[in-house]
Amino acid sequence: MARNAKQQNTSGWLRARYATEHAEDAAYLTSLMLGVLIENDAIRRGVHPADVWAQLRERGIDEFG
């Protein structure tokens, strides 16, 4: 959800959101903020954000919904 929100992929975020049973009103903004934090941390560490998303996908933890 965070990746979709950061990429402003609303339809992808909605699919991920409604695939779960617990949909919260603030979930979208939380996901957007998490995406921003992940990318900002990557930049702070000198790593390209795309590489961080790839690492998260490899670990199977890129969907936080």
CHARMM-style PDB file with segment names, atoms N, HN, CA, C and O in Angstrom:
ATOM      1  N   MET     1       0.817  -1.181   0.000  1.00  0.00      PROA
ATOM      2  CA  MET     1       0.000   0.000   0.000  1.00  0.00      PROA
ATOM      3  C   MET     1       0.865   1.251   0.000  1.00  0.00      PROA
ATOM      4  O   MET     1       0.541   2.232  -0.668  1.00  0.00      PROA
ATOM      5  N   ALA     2       1.957   1.220   0.742  1.00  0.00      PROA
ATOM      6  HN  ALA     2       2.220   0.422   1.285  1.00  0.00      PROA
ATOM      7  CA  ALA     2       2.806   2.407   0.825  1.00  0.00      PROA
ATOM      8  C   ALA     2       3.411   2.751  -0.528  1.00  0.00      PROA
ATOM      9  O   ALA     2       3.447   3.917  -0.922  1.00  0.00      PROA
ATOM     10  N   ARG     3       3.887   1.728  -1.239  1.00  0.00      PROA
ATOM     11  HN  ARG     3       3.858   0.781  -0.919  1.00  0.00      PROA
ATOM     12  CA  ARG     3       4.480   1.975  -2.549  1.00  0.00      PROA
ATOM     13  C   ARG     3       3.449   2.567  -3.502  1.00  0.00      PROA
ATOM     14  O   ARG     3       3.740   3.529  -4.213  1.00  0.00      PROA
ATOM     15  N   ASN     4       2.247   1.997  -3.520  1.00  0.00      PROA
ATOM     16  HN  ASN     4       2.011   1.215  -2.943  1.00  0.00      PROA
ATOM     17  CA  ASN     4       1.193   2.509  -4.394  1.00  0.00      PROA
ATOM     18  C   ASN     4       0.830   3.944  -4.043  1.00  0.00      PROA
ATOM     19  O   ASN     4       0.614   4.766  -4.933  1.00  0.00      PROA
ATOM     20  N   ALA     5       0.762   4.248  -2.763  1.00  0.00      PROA
ATOM     21  HN  ALA     5       0.938   3.580  -2.040  1.00  0.00      PROA
ATOM     22  CA  ALA     5       0.434   5.610  -2.346  1.00  0.00      PROA
ATOM     23  C   ALA     5       1.531   6.582  -2.761  1.00  0.00      PROA
ATOM     24  O   ALA     5       1.245   7.667  -3.268  1.00  0.00      PROA
ATOM     25  N   LYS     6       2.782   6.195  -2.547  1.00  0.00      PROA
ATOM     26  HN  LYS     6       3.014   5.313  -2.135  1.00  0.00      PROA
ATOM     27  CA  LYS     6       3.902   7.069  -2.912  1.00  0.00      PROA
ATOM     28  C   LYS     6       3.918   7.331  -4.406  1.00  0.00      PROA
ATOM     29  O   LYS     6       4.240   8.437  -4.839  1.00  0.00      PROA
ATOM     30  N   GLN     7       3.574   6.322  -5.202  1.00  0.00      PROA
ATOM     31  HN  GLN     7       3.313   5.423  -4.850  1.00  0.00      PROA
ATOM     32  CA  GLN     7       3.551   6.472  -6.657  1.00  0.00      PROA
ATOM     33  C   GLN     7       2.250   7.098  -7.136  1.00  0.00      PROA
ATOM     34  O   GLN     7       2.019   7.219  -8.340  1.00  0.00      PROA
ATOM     35  N   GLN     8       1.407   7.493  -6.203  1.00  0.00      PROA
ATOM     36  HN  GLN     8       1.594   7.395  -5.226  1.00  0.00      PROA
ATOM     37  CA  GLN     8       0.094   8.070  -6.493  1.00  0.00      PROA
ATOM     38  C   GLN     8      -0.745   7.133  -7.355  1.00  0.00      PROA
ATOM     39  O   GLN     8      -1.510   7.574  -8.213  1.00  0.00      PROA
ATOM     40  N   ASN     9      -0.587   5.831  -7.113  1.00  0.00      PROA
ATOM     41  HN  ASN     9       0.034   5.473  -6.416  1.00  0.00      PROA
ATOM     42  CA  ASN     9      -1.343   4.792  -7.809  1.00  0.00      PROA
ATOM     43  C   ASN     9      -2.581   4.492  -6.969  1.00  0.00      PROA
ATOM     44  O   ASN     9      -2.608   3.534  -6.196  1.00  0.00      PROA
ATOM     45  N   THR    10      -3.599   5.325  -7.135  1.00  0.00      PROA
ATOM     46  HN  THR    10      -3.576   6.103  -7.762  1.00  0.00      PROA
ATOM     47  CA  THR    10      -4.793   5.213  -6.307  1.00  0.00      PROA
ATOM     48  C   THR    10      -5.507   3.889  -6.510  1.00  0.00      PROA
ATOM     49  O   THR    10      -5.948   3.275  -5.538  1.00  0.00      PROA
ATOM     50  N   SER    11      -5.631   3.436  -7.752  1.00  0.00      PROA
ATOM     51  HN  SER    11      -5.273   3.935  -8.541  1.00  0.00      PROA
ATOM     52  CA  SER    11      -6.342   2.176  -7.993  1.00  0.00      PROA
ATOM     53  C   SER    11      -5.599   0.996  -7.384  1.00  0.00      PROA
ATOM     54  O   SER    11      -6.224   0.091  -6.832  1.00  0.00      PROA
ATOM     55  N   GLY    12      -4.267   0.993  -7.477  1.00  0.00      PROA
ATOM     56  HN  GLY    12      -3.758   1.729  -7.925  1.00  0.00      PROA
ATOM     57  CA  GLY    12      -3.481  -0.072  -6.848  1.00  0.00      PROA
ATOM     58  C   GLY    12      -3.602  -0.038  -5.339  1.00  0.00      PROA
ATOM     59  O   GLY    12      -3.678  -1.081  -4.689  1.00  0.00      PROA
ATOM     60  N   TRP    13      -3.620   1.179  -4.778  1.00  0.00      PROA
ATOM     61  HN  TRP    13      -3.558   2.026  -5.306  1.00  0.00      PROA
ATOM     62  CA  TRP    13      -3.769   1.308  -3.334  1.00  0.00      PROA
ATOM     63  C   TRP    13      -5.133   0.808  -2.894  1.00  0.00      PROA
ATOM     64  O   TRP    13      -5.247   0.105  -1.890  1.00  0.00      PROA
ATOM     65  N   LEU    14      -6.182   1.174  -3.653  1.00  0.00      PROA
ATOM     66  HN  LEU    14      -6.089   1.745  -4.468  1.00  0.00      PROA
ATOM     67  CA  LEU    14      -7.533   0.734  -3.298  1.00  0.00      PROA
ATOM     68  C   LEU    14      -7.656  -0.787  -3.370  1.00  0.00      PROA
ATOM     69  O   LEU    14      -8.296  -1.397  -2.513  1.00  0.00      PROA
ATOM     70  N   ARG    15      -7.046  -1.403  -4.386  1.00  0.00      PROA
ATOM     71  HN  ARG    15      -6.527  -0.908  -5.082  1.00  0.00      PROA
ATOM     72  CA  ARG    15      -7.070  -2.874  -4.472  1.00  0.00      PROA
ATOM     73  C   ARG    15      -6.427  -3.487  -3.233  1.00  0.00      PROA
ATOM     74  O   ARG    15      -6.966  -4.425  -2.646  1.00  0.00      PROA
ATOM     75  N   ALA    16      -5.270  -2.952  -2.840  1.00  0.00      PROA
ATOM     76  HN  ALA    16      -4.833  -2.190  -3.317  1.00  0.00      PROA
ATOM     77  CA  ALA    16      -4.583  -3.475  -1.658  1.00  0.00      PROA
ATOM     78  C   ALA    16      -5.390  -3.212  -0.395  1.00  0.00      PROA
ATOM     79  O   ALA    16      -5.467  -4.064   0.490  1.00  0.00      PROA
ATOM     80  N   ARG    17      -5.988  -2.035  -0.316  1.00  0.00      PROA
ATOM     81  HN  ARG    17      -5.926  -1.343  -1.036  1.00  0.00      PROA
ATOM     82  CA  ARG    17      -6.757  -1.679   0.883  1.00  0.00      PROA
ATOM     83  C   ARG    17      -7.955  -2.591   1.060  1.00  0.00      PROA
ATOM     84  O   ARG    17      -8.194  -3.096   2.157  1.00  0.00      PROA
ATOM     85  N   TYR    18      -8.704  -2.805   0.004  1.00  0.00      PROA
ATOM     86  HN  TYR    18      -8.510  -2.395  -0.887  1.00  0.00      PROA
ATOM     87  CA  TYR    18      -9.928  -3.589   0.131  1.00  0.00      PROA
ATOM     88  C   TYR    18      -9.685  -5.092   0.065  1.00  0.00      PROA
ATOM     89  O   TYR    18     -10.621  -5.875   0.228  1.00  0.00      PROA
ATOM     90  N   ALA    19      -8.448  -5.502  -0.170  1.00  0.00      PROA
ATOM     91  HN  ALA    19      -7.688  -4.865  -0.302  1.00  0.00      PROA
ATOM     92  CA  ALA    19      -8.103  -6.921  -0.104  1.00  0.00      PROA
ATOM     93  C   ALA    19      -8.022  -7.365   1.357  1.00  0.00      PROA
ATOM     94  O   ALA    19      -8.061  -8.560   1.649  1.00  0.00      PROA
ATOM     95  N   THR    20      -7.911  -6.404   2.265  1.00  0.00      PROA
ATOM     96  HN  THR    20      -7.880  -5.434   2.027  1.00  0.00      PROA
ATOM     97  CA  THR    20      -7.885  -6.713   3.691  1.00  0.00      PROA
ATOM     98  C   THR    20      -9.263  -6.447   4.281  1.00  0.00      PROA
ATOM     99  O   THR    20     -10.086  -5.771   3.663  1.00  0.00      PROA
ATOM    100  N   GLU    21      -9.511  -6.963   5.448  1.00  0.00      PROA
ATOM    101  HN  GLU    21      -8.843  -7.511   5.951  1.00  0.00      PROA
ATOM    102  CA  GLU    21     -10.811  -6.783   6.090  1.00  0.00      PROA
ATOM    103  C   GLU    21     -10.888  -5.507   6.915  1.00  0.00      PROA
ATOM    104  O   GLU    21     -11.982  -5.060   7.263  1.00  0.00      PROA
ATOM    105  N   HSD    22      -9.750  -4.919   7.229  1.00  0.00      PROA
ATOM    106  HN  HSD    22      -8.862  -5.282   6.947  1.00  0.00      PROA
ATOM    107  CA  HSD    22      -9.730  -3.739   8.097  1.00  0.00      PROA
ATOM    108  C   HSD    22      -9.339  -2.506   7.285  1.00  0.00      PROA
ATOM    109  O   HSD    22      -8.156  -2.275   7.033  1.00  0.00      PROA
ATOM    110  N   ALA    23     -10.314  -1.730   6.885  1.00  0.00      PROA
ATOM    111  HN  ALA    23     -11.275  -1.918   7.090  1.00  0.00      PROA
ATOM    112  CA  ALA    23     -10.046  -0.498   6.140  1.00  0.00      PROA
ATOM    113  C   ALA    23     -10.290   0.685   7.068  1.00  0.00      PROA
ATOM    114  O   ALA    23     -11.396   0.865   7.578  1.00  0.00      PROA
ATOM    115  N   GLU    24      -9.262   1.482   7.282  1.00  0.00      PROA
ATOM    116  HN  GLU    24      -8.363   1.336   6.868  1.00  0.00      PROA
ATOM    117  CA  GLU    24      -9.381   2.631   8.174  1.00  0.00      PROA
ATOM    118  C   GLU    24      -9.375   3.919   7.367  1.00  0.00      PROA
ATOM    119  O   GLU    24      -8.789   3.982   6.286  1.00  0.00      PROA
ATOM    120  N   ASP    25     -10.021   4.935   7.891  1.00  0.00      PROA
ATOM    121  HN  ASP    25     -10.497   4.884   8.769  1.00  0.00      PROA
ATOM    122  CA  ASP    25     -10.112   6.212   7.187  1.00  0.00      PROA
ATOM    123  C   ASP    25      -8.749   6.846   6.943  1.00  0.00      PROA
ATOM    124  O   ASP    25      -8.524   7.433   5.885  1.00  0.00      PROA
ATOM    125  N   ALA    26      -7.851   6.739   7.890  1.00  0.00      PROA
ATOM    126  HN  ALA    26      -8.033   6.262   8.750  1.00  0.00      PROA
ATOM    127  CA  ALA    26      -6.545   7.384   7.761  1.00  0.00      PROA
ATOM    128  C   ALA    26      -5.515   6.498   7.083  1.00  0.00      PROA
ATOM    129  O   ALA    26      -4.347   6.875   6.997  1.00  0.00      PROA
ATOM    130  N   ALA    27      -5.917   5.334   6.602  1.00  0.00      PROA
ATOM    131  HN  ALA    27      -6.866   5.028   6.672  1.00  0.00      PROA
ATOM    132  CA  ALA    27      -4.961   4.379   6.039  1.00  0.00      PROA
ATOM    133  C   ALA    27      -4.222   4.937   4.829  1.00  0.00      PROA
ATOM    134  O   ALA    27      -3.017   4.727   4.693  1.00  0.00      PROA
ATOM    135  N   TYR    28      -4.926   5.646   3.951  1.00  0.00      PROA
ATOM    136  HN  TYR    28      -5.905   5.816   4.062  1.00  0.00      PROA
ATOM    137  CA  TYR    28      -4.270   6.167   2.751  1.00  0.00      PROA
ATOM    138  C   TYR    28      -3.172   7.160   3.105  1.00  0.00      PROA
ATOM    139  O   TYR    28      -2.061   7.062   2.586  1.00  0.00      PROA
ATOM    140  N   LEU    29      -3.468   8.116   3.984  1.00  0.00      PROA
ATOM    141  HN  LEU    29      -4.371   8.196   4.406  1.00  0.00      PROA
ATOM    142  CA  LEU    29      -2.463   9.106   4.359  1.00  0.00      PROA
ATOM    143  C   LEU    29      -1.304   8.464   5.113  1.00  0.00      PROA
ATOM    144  O   LEU    29      -0.153   8.869   4.952  1.00  0.00      PROA
ATOM    145  N   THR    30      -1.606   7.472   5.927  1.00  0.00      PROA
ATOM    146  HN  THR    30      -2.542   7.143   6.058  1.00  0.00      PROA
ATOM    147  CA  THR    30      -0.556   6.754   6.638  1.00  0.00      PROA
ATOM    148  C   THR    30       0.350   6.039   5.654  1.00  0.00      PROA
ATOM    149  O   THR    30       1.572   6.051   5.802  1.00  0.00      PROA
ATOM    150  N   SER    31      -0.255   5.412   4.643  1.00  0.00      PROA
ATOM    151  HN  SER    31      -1.248   5.402   4.523  1.00  0.00      PROA
ATOM    152  CA  SER    31       0.526   4.719   3.622  1.00  0.00      PROA
ATOM    153  C   SER    31       1.390   5.694   2.838  1.00  0.00      PROA
ATOM    154  O   SER    31       2.552   5.411   2.546  1.00  0.00      PROA
ATOM    155  N   LEU    32       0.819   6.837   2.502  1.00  0.00      PROA
ATOM    156  HN  LEU    32      -0.125   7.067   2.739  1.00  0.00      PROA
ATOM    157  CA  LEU    32       1.573   7.853   1.774  1.00  0.00      PROA
ATOM    158  C   LEU    32       2.763   8.320   2.601  1.00  0.00      PROA
ATOM    159  O   LEU    32       3.874   8.443   2.085  1.00  0.00      PROA
ATOM    160  N   MET    33       2.530   8.580   3.887  1.00  0.00      PROA
ATOM    161  HN  MET    33       1.628   8.481   4.307  1.00  0.00      PROA
ATOM    162  CA  MET    33       3.619   9.023   4.752  1.00  0.00      PROA
ATOM    163  C   MET    33       4.690   7.943   4.889  1.00  0.00      PROA
ATOM    164  O   MET    33       5.881   8.252   4.882  1.00  0.00      PROA
ATOM    165  N   LEU    34       4.283   6.696   5.012  1.00  0.00      PROA
ATOM    166  HN  LEU    34       3.315   6.445   5.017  1.00  0.00      PROA
ATOM    167  CA  LEU    34       5.252   5.609   5.116  1.00  0.00      PROA
ATOM    168  C   LEU    34       6.108   5.541   3.858  1.00  0.00      PROA
ATOM    169  O   LEU    34       7.323   5.358   3.942  1.00  0.00      PROA
ATOM    170  N   GLY    35       5.481   5.686   2.692  1.00  0.00      PROA
ATOM    171  HN  GLY    35       4.494   5.834   2.624  1.00  0.00      PROA
ATOM    172  CA  GLY    35       6.240   5.694   1.445  1.00  0.00      PROA
ATOM    173  C   GLY    35       7.257   6.824   1.402  1.00  0.00      PROA
ATOM    174  O   GLY    35       8.393   6.630   0.970  1.00  0.00      PROA
ATOM    175  N   VAL    36       6.847   8.004   1.852  1.00  0.00      PROA
ATOM    176  HN  VAL    36       5.924   8.162   2.203  1.00  0.00      PROA
ATOM    177  CA  VAL    36       7.758   9.154   1.890  1.00  0.00      PROA
ATOM    178  C   VAL    36       8.901   8.883   2.861  1.00  0.00      PROA
ATOM    179  O   VAL    36      10.057   9.173   2.552  1.00  0.00      PROA
ATOM    180  N   LEU    37       8.592   8.336   4.022  1.00  0.00      PROA
ATOM    181  HN  LEU    37       7.653   8.100   4.273  1.00  0.00      PROA
ATOM    182  CA  LEU    37       9.633   8.041   5.012  1.00  0.00      PROA
ATOM    183  C   LEU    37      10.626   7.005   4.497  1.00  0.00      PROA
ATOM    184  O   LEU    37      11.831   7.143   4.704  1.00  0.00      PROA
ATOM    185  N   ILE    38      10.128   5.973   3.830  1.00  0.00      PROA
ATOM    186  HN  ILE    38       9.149   5.861   3.662  1.00  0.00      PROA
ATOM    187  CA  ILE    38      11.009   4.939   3.271  1.00  0.00      PROA
ATOM    188  C   ILE    38      11.959   5.562   2.255  1.00  0.00      PROA
ATOM    189  O   ILE    38      13.161   5.299   2.280  1.00  0.00      PROA
ATOM    190  N   GLU    39      11.421   6.387   1.362  1.00  0.00      PROA
ATOM    191  HN  GLU    39      10.444   6.602   1.341  1.00  0.00      PROA
ATOM    192  CA  GLU    39      12.260   6.992   0.334  1.00  0.00      PROA
ATOM    193  C   GLU    39      13.215   8.034   0.913  1.00  0.00      PROA
ATOM    194  O   GLU    39      14.364   8.118   0.479  1.00  0.00      PROA
ATOM    195  N   ASN    40      12.768   8.818   1.871  1.00  0.00      PROA
ATOM    196  HN  ASN    40      11.835   8.750   2.223  1.00  0.00      PROA
ATOM    197  CA  ASN    40      13.656   9.801   2.500  1.00  0.00      PROA
ATOM    198  C   ASN    40      14.792   9.121   3.250  1.00  0.00      PROA
ATOM    199  O   ASN    40      15.929   9.593   3.220  1.00  0.00      PROA
ATOM    200  N   ASP    41      14.490   8.010   3.922  1.00  0.00      PROA
ATOM    201  HN  ASP    41      13.567   7.626   3.946  1.00  0.00      PROA
ATOM    202  CA  ASP    41      15.533   7.272   4.626  1.00  0.00      PROA
ATOM    203  C   ASP    41      16.548   6.703   3.637  1.00  0.00      PROA
ATOM    204  O   ASP    41      17.750   6.705   3.903  1.00  0.00      PROA
ATOM    205  N   ALA    42      16.060   6.217   2.501  1.00  0.00      PROA
ATOM    206  HN  ALA    42      15.083   6.215   2.286  1.00  0.00      PROA
ATOM    207  CA  ALA    42      16.966   5.692   1.479  1.00  0.00      PROA
ATOM    208  C   ALA    42      17.918   6.789   1.002  1.00  0.00      PROA
ATOM    209  O   ALA    42      19.124   6.568   0.898  1.00  0.00      PROA
ATOM    210  N   ILE    43      17.378   7.958   0.718  1.00  0.00      PROA
ATOM    211  HN  ILE    43      16.398   8.138   0.802  1.00  0.00      PROA
ATOM    212  CA  ILE    43      18.202   9.077   0.253  1.00  0.00      PROA
ATOM    213  C   ILE    43      19.199   9.489   1.330  1.00  0.00      PROA
ATOM    214  O   ILE    43      20.359   9.773   1.032  1.00  0.00      PROA
ATOM    215  N   ARG    44      18.749   9.519   2.573  1.00  0.00      PROA
ATOM    216  HN  ARG    44      17.807   9.288   2.814  1.00  0.00      PROA
ATOM    217  CA  ARG    44      19.640   9.874   3.686  1.00  0.00      PROA
ATOM    218  C   ARG    44      20.814   8.909   3.778  1.00  0.00      PROA
ATOM    219  O   ARG    44      21.935   9.303   4.102  1.00  0.00      PROA
ATOM    220  N   ARG    45      20.538   7.623   3.486  1.00  0.00      PROA
ATOM    221  HN  ARG    45      19.628   7.302   3.224  1.00  0.00      PROA
ATOM    222  CA  ARG    45      21.594   6.605   3.545  1.00  0.00      PROA
ATOM    223  C   ARG    45      22.415   6.525   2.262  1.00  0.00      PROA
ATOM    224  O   ARG    45      23.363   5.743   2.179  1.00  0.00      PROA
ATOM    225  N   GLY    46      22.054   7.333   1.254  1.00  0.00      PROA
ATOM    226  HN  GLY    46      21.284   7.968   1.321  1.00  0.00      PROA
ATOM    227  CA  GLY    46      22.792   7.326  -0.004  1.00  0.00      PROA
ATOM    228  C   GLY    46      22.401   6.191  -0.930  1.00  0.00      PROA
ATOM    229  O   GLY    46      23.178   5.799  -1.801  1.00  0.00      PROA
ATOM    230  N   VAL    47      21.200   5.661  -0.746  1.00  0.00      PROA
ATOM    231  HN  VAL    47      20.569   5.980  -0.038  1.00  0.00      PROA
ATOM    232  CA  VAL    47      20.696   4.555  -1.562  1.00  0.00      PROA
ATOM    233  C   VAL    47      19.557   5.086  -2.420  1.00  0.00      PROA
ATOM    234  O   VAL    47      18.748   5.893  -1.961  1.00  0.00      PROA
ATOM    235  N   HSD    48      19.498   4.631  -3.666  1.00  0.00      PROA
ATOM    236  HN  HSD    48      20.155   3.976  -4.039  1.00  0.00      PROA
ATOM    237  CA  HSD    48      18.400   5.076  -4.531  1.00  0.00      PROA
ATOM    238  C   HSD    48      17.092   4.468  -4.026  1.00  0.00      PROA
ATOM    239  O   HSD    48      17.054   3.277  -3.719  1.00  0.00      PROA
ATOM    240  N   PRO    49      16.014   5.260  -3.932  1.00  0.00      PROA
ATOM    241  CA  PRO    49      14.734   4.745  -3.433  1.00  0.00      PROA
ATOM    242  C   PRO    49      14.227   3.515  -4.184  1.00  0.00      PROA
ATOM    243  O   PRO    49      13.628   2.629  -3.575  1.00  0.00      PROA
ATOM    244  N   ALA    50      14.456   3.446  -5.492  1.00  0.00      PROA
ATOM    245  HN  ALA    50      14.942   4.166  -5.987  1.00  0.00      PROA
ATOM    246  CA  ALA    50      14.013   2.272  -6.257  1.00  0.00      PROA
ATOM    247  C   ALA    50      14.697   1.006  -5.762  1.00  0.00      PROA
ATOM    248  O   ALA    50      14.099  -0.070  -5.761  1.00  0.00      PROA
ATOM    249  N   ASP    51      15.953   1.135  -5.339  1.00  0.00      PROA
ATOM    250  HN  ASP    51      16.439   2.009  -5.340  1.00  0.00      PROA
ATOM    251  CA  ASP    51      16.672  -0.025  -4.805  1.00  0.00      PROA
ATOM    252  C   ASP    51      16.067  -0.489  -3.485  1.00  0.00      PROA
ATOM    253  O   ASP    51      15.996  -1.688  -3.216  1.00  0.00      PROA
ATOM    254  N   VAL    52      15.634   0.459  -2.666  1.00  0.00      PROA
ATOM    255  HN  VAL    52      15.691   1.433  -2.885  1.00  0.00      PROA
ATOM    256  CA  VAL    52      15.009   0.101  -1.388  1.00  0.00      PROA
ATOM    257  C   VAL    52      13.689  -0.624  -1.636  1.00  0.00      PROA
ATOM    258  O   VAL    52      13.406  -1.637  -0.995  1.00  0.00      PROA
ATOM    259  N   TRP    53      12.870  -0.102  -2.577  1.00  0.00      PROA
ATOM    260  HN  TRP    53      13.100   0.720  -3.098  1.00  0.00      PROA
ATOM    261  CA  TRP    53      11.603  -0.785  -2.890  1.00  0.00      PROA
ATOM    262  C   TRP    53      11.878  -2.186  -3.422  1.00  0.00      PROA
ATOM    263  O   TRP    53      11.147  -3.121  -3.097  1.00  0.00      PROA
ATOM    264  N   ALA    54      12.922  -2.346  -4.235  1.00  0.00      PROA
ATOM    265  HN  ALA    54      13.516  -1.587  -4.499  1.00  0.00      PROA
ATOM    266  CA  ALA    54      13.269  -3.672  -4.757  1.00  0.00      PROA
ATOM    267  C   ALA    54      13.665  -4.607  -3.616  1.00  0.00      PROA
ATOM    268  O   ALA    54      13.272  -5.774  -3.601  1.00  0.00      PROA
ATOM    269  N   GLN    55      14.443  -4.094  -2.659  1.00  0.00      PROA
ATOM    270  HN  GLN    55      14.762  -3.146  -2.671  1.00  0.00      PROA
ATOM    271  CA  GLN    55      14.834  -4.912  -1.505  1.00  0.00      PROA
ATOM    272  C   GLN    55      13.611  -5.322  -0.692  1.00  0.00      PROA
ATOM    273  O   GLN    55      13.514  -6.466  -0.248  1.00  0.00      PROA
ATOM    274  N   LEU    56      12.683  -4.398  -0.497  1.00  0.00      PROA
ATOM    275  HN  LEU    56      12.761  -3.468  -0.858  1.00  0.00      PROA
ATOM    276  CA  LEU    56      11.469  -4.723   0.257  1.00  0.00      PROA
ATOM    277  C   LEU    56      10.644  -5.777  -0.475  1.00  0.00      PROA
ATOM    278  O   LEU    56      10.091  -6.682   0.150  1.00  0.00      PROA
ATOM    279  N   ARG    57      10.560  -5.658  -1.811  1.00  0.00      PROA
ATOM    280  HN  ARG    57      11.009  -4.923  -2.319  1.00  0.00      PROA
ATOM    281  CA  ARG    57       9.825  -6.665  -2.589  1.00  0.00      PROA
ATOM    282  C   ARG    57      10.483  -8.033  -2.471  1.00  0.00      PROA
ATOM    283  O   ARG    57       9.797  -9.045  -2.322  1.00  0.00      PROA
ATOM    284  N   GLU    58      11.822  -8.066  -2.539  1.00  0.00      PROA
ATOM    285  HN  GLU    58      12.379  -7.245  -2.660  1.00  0.00      PROA
ATOM    286  CA  GLU    58      12.550  -9.332  -2.418  1.00  0.00      PROA
ATOM    287  C   GLU    58      12.274  -9.997  -1.073  1.00  0.00      PROA
ATOM    288  O   GLU    58      12.176 -11.221  -0.987  1.00  0.00      PROA
ATOM    289  N   ARG    59      12.151  -9.188  -0.032  1.00  0.00      PROA
ATOM    290  HN  ARG    59      12.231  -8.194  -0.102  1.00  0.00      PROA
ATOM    291  CA  ARG    59      11.878  -9.723   1.311  1.00  0.00      PROA
ATOM    292  C   ARG    59      10.401 -10.029   1.522  1.00  0.00      PROA
ATOM    293  O   ARG    59      10.023 -10.654   2.513  1.00  0.00      PROA
ATOM    294  N   GLY    60       9.564  -9.584   0.577  1.00  0.00      PROA
ATOM    295  HN  GLY    60       9.870  -9.077  -0.229  1.00  0.00      PROA
ATOM    296  CA  GLY    60       8.132  -9.834   0.700  1.00  0.00      PROA
ATOM    297  C   GLY    60       7.437  -8.911   1.676  1.00  0.00      PROA
ATOM    298  O   GLY    60       6.372  -9.240   2.200  1.00  0.00      PROA
ATOM    299  N   ILE    61       8.038  -7.748   1.926  1.00  0.00      PROA
ATOM    300  HN  ILE    61       8.902  -7.480   1.501  1.00  0.00      PROA
ATOM    301  CA  ILE    61       7.422  -6.828   2.889  1.00  0.00      PROA
ATOM    302  C   ILE    61       7.146  -5.468   2.259  1.00  0.00      PROA
ATOM    303  O   ILE    61       7.227  -4.443   2.937  1.00  0.00      PROA
ATOM    304  N   ASP    62       6.819  -5.451   0.958  1.00  0.00      PROA
ATOM    305  HN  ASP    62       6.753  -6.283   0.408  1.00  0.00      PROA
ATOM    306  CA  ASP    62       6.552  -4.173   0.301  1.00  0.00      PROA
ATOM    307  C   ASP    62       5.096  -3.756   0.406  1.00  0.00      PROA
ATOM    308  O   ASP    62       4.767  -2.614   0.085  1.00  0.00      PROA
ATOM    309  N   GLU    63       4.225  -4.633   0.839  1.00  0.00      PROA
ATOM    310  HN  GLU    63       4.492  -5.561   1.100  1.00  0.00      PROA
ATOM    311  CA  GLU    63       2.816  -4.282   1.029  1.00  0.00      PROA
ATOM    312  C   GLU    63       2.541  -4.265   2.529  1.00  0.00      PROA
ATOM    313  O   GLU    63       2.577  -5.307   3.184  1.00  0.00      PROA
ATOM    314  N   PHE    64       2.271  -3.104   3.059  1.00  0.00      PROA
ATOM    315  HN  PHE    64       2.241  -2.258   2.527  1.00  0.00      PROA
ATOM    316  CA  PHE    64       2.108  -2.940   4.496  1.00  0.00      PROA
ATOM    317  C   PHE    64       0.661  -2.895   4.930  1.00  0.00      PROA
ATOM    318  O   PHE    64       0.378  -2.611   6.094  1.00  0.00      PROA
ATOM    319  N   GLY    65      -0.263  -3.168   4.023  1.00  0.00      PROA
ATOM    320  HN  GLY    65      -0.033  -3.398   3.077  1.00  0.00      PROA
ATOM    321  CA  GLY    65      -1.682  -3.091   4.356  1.00  0.00      PROA
ATOM    322  C   GLY    65      -2.104  -4.298   5.006  1.00  0.00      PROA
ATOM    323  OT1 GLY    65      -3.274  -4.428   5.367  1.00  0.00      PROA
TER     324      GLY     65
END
